[in-house]
Amino acid sequence: MAEVPELMSRAVHAAGADSGQPQLLAAADWVIAMRGMWGYHNPARQVADAIGATGAQSVMADIGILQTTPFARAAGAIAAGAIDVAVVCGAEAKFRSLQAAIAGEEETVTDPTAEVAPDQHWQPSGDIVHRLEVEKRLVAPVQQYAMIENAFRARHGQSIADHRAEIGALWTEFNRVAQSNEAAWFGEPRSAAFLTDPSPDNRMLAFPYNKWHTSQWNVNQGAAFVLCSAEAARAHGVAPDRWIFPWSVAESNHLRPLIQRPDVWASPGFEAALDAVLEHAGCEADALGPLELYSCFPIAVRVQADHLGLGPDRLTCTGGMAFAGGPLNNFVLQGLAAVVARLRAGPGGPGLVTAVSGLLTKQGAAVFSAEPPPRPFESIEVGPPSAPAVAIDADRTGPGQVVSYTVRGDRDGPVDAVVLVQFADGVRTLATQTPPDVAAWTSGEPIGRRVEVTDGGVIATV
């Protein structure tokens, strides 16, 4: 079973073949690899060597770099005349690791570039999580996204039952799309009841999320793209019917930990990025063609769909990260591949692909089309939210109100509740309840309820 660099190389060769002129690959000036859940030092160099692009610069884009960034930087460099051809690739091989573990074998990892540093190393800066989140073990993505989800539910005045049904319906629609996606890793049919109700095969991870609400990482998947100038495409004989044009990329890279966000349920960065790319494209959301919204958890989709005003049947071409598979950075490449196929297939509006980094921390949106752009390509950086970060006091005790929460579980059932509490002066803290009063947190509406935080950050009453 192929290792990550081989998966990347296969995908790049497939992209070259798809262009109709595979010799274009050897002209690459940059080969950009999106880091995933693996430890290879410089897979971009391996890919460059495999495609004959020995003069290309190898680039590593670390986790924390938005998945739209390689397209923004490569397209920008091409538009500026700095380079002519760039390759963007990614892959995950956790299924290979799983198979080795099941067989009781040590996974073989081959890394001939272990001593070869990338020519460019793109790394994020700043802290995604607050130190109190670390102390309270609120760092797992499923837990933080569950807290955003619960706050979103309360904001929209939904009952817990109606909210869970809506999530089930949304994920059922994503599963329906995955069933017709030949590249989907987990394309078997899943009913709304299975997706909604915890069970041994779909255990609760962090209320209201079960296992199959989350992105799945046990896959062996790769994807790749070739970006080039129109002049390079013509020079290499790439037929115009293979061309797809990047219109714009908009990103919000402002960092703010979850517990310090004034509106836990909102994503102002996504709203700004989506508005920016649509404005540059000169179209409304309902005029878009194929979409692939980043779908690590239901709330990531819901905040975008809510802002765009689009229904669940418009949001994915793949079936999403729970069913099509592909965690972290590589999924956006897989989603874009599906969007490109739709754009080439026939008339329609421009396509939209979105990306997330961190805990809904950074947000990106990119518009592509089979038609030339109405304006020159633009990479847009949207500004930080105007509202200041909320103050945090790890040691505060006394009465406060629940801002959001989740009940964390393991294979044996509920473990504890972790609660974001706000005091009368606007200061917040994180508190826990062990064991959790499950009924109190999973029925009625806990958000807005008065609680008492005692020494050690423990909820005394609900």
N, C-alpha and C positions, 0 to 999 in steps of 0.2 A: 504494500500500500504506500502511495507516494507521500514523501515528506513535503513540507511547506514550500521550499524553493522550487521543487519539481512541479508542484501544483501551480505555482506562479508562472513558471516557464511554459507549461502547457497552455495556460490561459492566454499568455502573451502570443504564443505561436498561433493559437486559434484566432486571436484578434487580428494578427497579420493576415491570416488566410481569409478572414471575413472582409478585409479591405480589398481583397482581390489582387493585392500587390505585396506579398510578404517580404520582399526585399526592403520595403520601407522601414522595417524593424531595425536593420543594421545602421540606419541613419540616425537613430535616437541620440539626442544630446543629453537627455536626462532619463534615468530609469528610477521611478519612485516606488518604493515598497511601503505599504501601510502596515505598521506593526500590529500583530495580533497576540494571541495567547501562546506565545512561543519565544524561545530565547536565541534564535539565530542572530548573528552579529551584523551581517551585511548581505541579506539575500538578494538585494538589488544588483550587487556585483555578479552574483551567480547567474541571475537572469540576463544581465547585459552580456555576459560571456556566452550564454546559451543561444542568444539571438544574433550574435556576431557584432554587437554594438560595443566593441572593445574600447572605443574612445568616449563612451558615454560617462557622465558623472552618475555615481550611485547615490541615491537619496533615501534615508530612513526617516519616515514620518511616525513619530512615537504616538502611543495611546495618549489622548489628551489633545492631539491635533485634530481639528474637525475633519471629517472625511470629505468635505467639499473643498478643503484647502488645497490639495494637490491640483485640482482642476483650476482653482482660482490662480494659483501661482504659475502653473504651466501655461495656461491660456494667456495670462498677463505677460509672461516672458516671451511667448510667441508673438503676441500683438506688438510688443516693444521691439521686436527684431533681435532679441538676445539669443534665442534658440529657434530651431525650425521644427523639431520633432521631440515629443516626450511620451514616455510609456508610464502608465499608472497601473499598479497591480497589487493584489492582496490575496491571502489564502488563510484558511484554518484547517488544522488536521487533528482536532481533539478526538475524532472517532478512531483514528489510528492509535492514539494513546490509550483509549478505552479498550480497544481490542487486545492490545498488548497486556494491559492489566488483567483482563478477563482470562487470558491464556496463561497468566502467571509469568510473563516474560518481561525482560527489560526492553523498553523501547529503544530502538536504534536511531540515533541522531547523528547526521553527517553534516559538519559545518566547516567546509574548507576555507571559509573567509573569516574564521574566528579571530585571526590576527590582523584583519584588514578593515580599517575604520571606513565608514561611508564618507564619500566626498562632501556630502551635506547631511547634517543631522538636525532635523526639525524637532524641537522639544518644547513642550508647554511650560508656562511659568505660573506661579501662584498656587494657592491651596484650594482644592475643590471642597474639602470638608473642614468643619470647625473642630477644634480640639475637644469640645464637649461631645460632639457626635462620636468621636473616636473613643472617649471614655465610656460612653453609654453603648458602645458597639453598634451604633447606628451608621454603619458604613456600607453594608451590603446594598447594592442597587435595588433589589426587590423591596427592601424595607423603606428606603427613602421614597421610591416611586409610589409605594402603597400609601404613604402619608400624604403625598401630593394628590393622589386619587381620592382619598377620603375628604380632603379639604375641598376638592373640586365638587364632589357630591354635595357637601353641605352648602357650598356657594350657590349651587343651582337648585337647592331646595328639594332634592330627591330623597325618597325614603331609601333605607338600606336595601330593601327587597327590590324596589324598582331599579336602583342603581346596579345591583348585581345582575339583574336580568338584562339591562342595557349592555353591560360589558360582555355578557354571554352572547348576545345577539351580534355585537360587533365582531367578536372573535370567531363566531360561527361563519360570518361572511368572509373573514380572512381565510378561514379553513376551506371554505368553498372554492375560493380562488386557488389556493394551494393544490387542491385536488386535480386541477387541470394544468398545473405547472410541472412539466417533466423534470425540471431541475430541483423541485422541492424535496427536501430531505425527509420531512415528516408529513407527507401528503395524504395520509389515511384520514377518512372521514371522522369528524368529532362532533357529537351532538351538543346543543346548547346546554342540556342537562349535565352532560359529562364535564363540560368546561366550567360550569357555574358551581357545581356542588363538590366539595372536597370528598375524596375517596382514596383508597390505598394507591390507585394509579394516578391520582391527581391531588396530592396532599397539599394542605394549606402551608404556604411559606411565610406570608405576611398578609394578614387580612386587609383587603378582600382578595388577595392574589393567591392562586393555586399554581402548581408547577407549570401547567400548560397555558398560563397567562404570561409566562416569561419567555425571553429569547432562549433558544436552545443552542448549546455550544458543541455538542458531540456530533460534529459534521466533518467531512473532508470536501471542501469546496474552494474554488479559486475563481477569480475574475480579473479582467484586464482591459485596458483601453489604450488606443494610440491617438494622441493629439498632435496635430501638425498645422502648419500654415497652409492656406489655399495654394500658395505657390509650390510648396513641397508636395502637396497632394497631386497637383497637375504634373509636376516634374516626374513623379513616380508612377503616373498613369492611373491613379485611383479614380474610378468612375464616379461622377457626381451623385449617382443614386446611392452611394455608400456614405456620403458625407452627412454628418450631423453637426449642427452648429451650437456651440455654447453661447448663450445670449448674455447671461450674467450670473454671478454668485454673490450672495449677501450673507454675512456672518456676524454674529454677536459673540465676542470672545471675553466678555466681562464675567469675572468670577464672583459668585456670591453663594456661600453655603446655604443649604436649605433652611436651617433654623433662623437665619437672619433675613430671609426674604419677607418683605412686608405682607405680600399676598402669596401665601404658600401654594395656593391653587393655580396661580397664573404663571405665564411665561412671556413677559414683555419682550425678551430677546427674540423669541420666535415671531411674535406679532410684528416687530420691527423688520426682521429679516424677510418675512413673507411679503410684507407691504412693499419693501424696497425692490425685490425682484419682480414683483407684479407691476409696479410702477415703471420700472425700466423696460419691461416687456410691453407695456401699454395695453394690458388686458386685465380683465376681472377674473376672479377665481373660477367662475362658472364657464369661462371660455377656454380654460385649460384642457389639454388632451389627457394623455396618460400621466398618472401620478404614482409615486412611491414615497409614502410618508414614513419616516423612521418609526419603528414599531417595537422597540425593546419591551415595552409594557403598554397596556391599553391607554394609560393616561397620556403617554407621549403622543399617541395618535389623536386622542380626544381634544387636547388643547389646540392642536393644529386644525383639526376638522371644525372645531367650534369657531375659530377665528376666520377660517375660509368659508364657512357656511355650507359645507359639502356633506352629503350623506355617506353612509358606510359603503355603498357600492362604488364609490369613486376613488378610494384611498390607496389601493395597492394593485400592482400588476403581478406580484410574486406570491402573495399569501402571507407575507410578513415574517418577522424573525422567529416567531414561535413555531411556524409550520414550514416555511421555505428553508429556514435555518440560516446560520451564519451570524455569530455574535460579533459585537464590537465593530472594528473598522471595515472588515471585508463586506459586510452586508450592503452598504451603500453602493459598492461597485456592482454587486449582484442585482440590486434594485435598478440601477441605471441601465444595466444590460437589458433588462426586461422592458424598460421604458424606451430604449433605443429601438428595440424590435418593433414595438407598437408604432413609434414615429415613422419607421420605414415602411410599415405595412399599409399605410393609407392616409388620407386627409384627416385633418383634425388640428386642434390647437397645439401650442407648445407643451412640452412635458415638464413636470416639476419633480425634483428629487430633493429630499431634505435629510439632514444629518443632526446628530446629537453627540456631544461629548460630555462625559461625567454624569452627574445625577440631574439630568435636564439642565445642566449648568451652562454649556455653550450650545448655540444653535446655528445651523446653516441651511440655506436654501439655494437651489441652482435651477435655472431654466435652460432647457435645450430644445432644439427644433430641427426639423428637416429643411426648414426655410432659412435663408440668411436673416440675420438679425436686423430689426429696424434701426438700431443704433449700434455703434461699436461696442465690443465686449467691455464689460466693466466689472471689477471686483469691488464690492461695496462693504465697508466695515461700519456697522451701525453702532451708535453710542451706547453707553451704560444707562440703566434705568435711572429715572430722575429721583425716585424715592430713596432716602438713605437706608442703610442697613439697620436692622433692629438690634438693640443692645442685648447682650447675653450675660447672665450671672449664674455660673454653675452652682453656687452655694445658696442661692435664694430659697427661702422657705415661706410658707404662708398660703393664704387663699389666692386662687387664680382661676382662669378659664382655659378650657381645652381649645387649642388652636388646631391641632390635628393629632393623629395617633395611628398606631397599628398594633395588632396582636401578632407576635412572632411565634412561629411553630417549628417543630422538628418532626422526625418520623414517629415520635411517641405522642404528638399532639401539641396543644398550646403551651408555650414556655413562659412568656411574660408579655406585658403591654408596655410599650414605650410611648410617652406622651409629651407633646410640646405644649407647655403651659405659659400663658401670658398673664402678668400681674397688672394691677390697676394703673401703674405708671408706665406701662408699655414694655417693660423689661421682660425677657423670656428666660425659661430654663427648660431642661429636659428632665423628666422624671420617669420612673418605672413602677410597675406593679407586678409582684411575683408572689404566688401564682396569679395570673390575670383573672379578673371576674369576667369570664368570656361573654356571658349573657349581657352584661352591662355595656360591653364594647361592641357587640355585634348586633344589637337591636336598639330601637329607639334612635336617638341622635346624640352621641356623646359630645360632638363638637359644640362649643359654647357652654357646656356644662361646667358648674363650679366644682373645683377639686381643692384638696389641701395637700400641699407639698411639705413633707417632713424632712428631718435631717437625713442626709444621704441621698436626697433626691428621690424619695419614694412617695407614691400616691397613697394617701391614707384612706380616702373615701372616694366613691364615685356617685 
